[in-house]
Amino acid sequence: MSTSTTPIGRARAAYLLAARVLDRHGVGHPLARRLLAIADRAAQAAFKAGHHVHDIHAANGHLDKHN
């Protein structure tokens, strides 16, 4: 099963895509805002499926750098 078909995989993919668009176009861009909304809904679904915020970001190594 591909990770993008699981709730946590969809949340990670949405987060990464939103981050890339934000980096390139900024928060005021309509696509960035739409992708942030999609990432939010994906994260909510992953949380409801039993995952935690750390699970979404841990795969990217972001939180490990601050520990």
C-alpha positions as CSV (number, residue, x, y, z in Angstrom):
1,M,0.0,0.0,0.0
2,S,1.4,3.4,-0.9
3,T,1.8,5.9,1.9
4,S,-0.3,8.4,0.0
5,T,-3.4,6.2,0.3
6,T,-3.3,6.2,4.1
7,P,-4.5,9.2,6.2
8,I,-1.0,9.9,7.4
9,G,0.4,9.6,3.9
10,R,-2.2,12.0,2.5
11,A,-1.5,14.5,5.3
12,R,2.2,14.4,4.7
13,A,1.8,14.8,0.9
14,A,-0.6,17.8,1.4
15,Y,1.7,19.4,3.9
16,L,4.8,19.1,1.7
17,L,2.9,20.4,-1.4
18,A,1.5,23.4,0.6
19,A,5.0,24.1,2.0
20,R,6.5,24.2,-1.5
21,V,3.8,26.5,-2.8
22,L,4.1,28.8,0.2
23,D,7.9,29.0,-0.2
24,R,7.6,29.9,-3.8
25,H,4.5,32.2,-3.8
26,G,3.8,33.3,-0.2
27,V,0.7,33.0,2.0
28,G,-1.3,35.5,0.0
29,H,-1.4,33.4,-3.1
30,P,-4.8,31.8,-3.7
31,L,-3.3,28.4,-4.5
32,A,-1.2,28.5,-1.3
33,R,-4.4,29.2,0.7
34,R,-6.3,26.4,-0.9
35,L,-3.5,23.9,-0.3
36,L,-3.2,25.0,3.3
37,A,-7.0,24.3,3.7
38,I,-6.5,20.8,2.0
39,A,-3.5,20.1,4.3
40,D,-5.6,21.1,7.3
41,R,-8.4,18.7,6.4
42,A,-5.9,15.9,5.7
43,A,-4.2,16.4,9.1
44,Q,-7.6,16.4,10.8
45,A,-8.4,13.1,9.1
46,A,-5.1,11.6,10.1
47,F,-5.6,12.7,13.7
48,K,-9.1,11.1,13.7
49,A,-7.5,7.9,12.4
50,G,-5.2,7.9,15.5
51,H,-2.1,9.7,14.3
52,H,-0.5,12.7,16.0
53,V,1.0,15.9,14.6
54,H,4.5,14.6,15.2
55,D,3.7,11.7,12.9
56,I,3.1,14.0,10.0
57,H,6.3,16.0,10.5
58,A,8.6,13.4,11.8
59,A,9.1,11.8,8.4
60,N,10.5,15.0,7.2
61,G,13.0,15.3,10.1
62,H,11.8,18.8,11.0
63,L,11.0,18.0,14.7
64,D,14.1,15.9,15.2
65,K,16.3,19.0,14.6
66,H,14.8,20.8,17.6
67,N,15.2,18.0,20.1
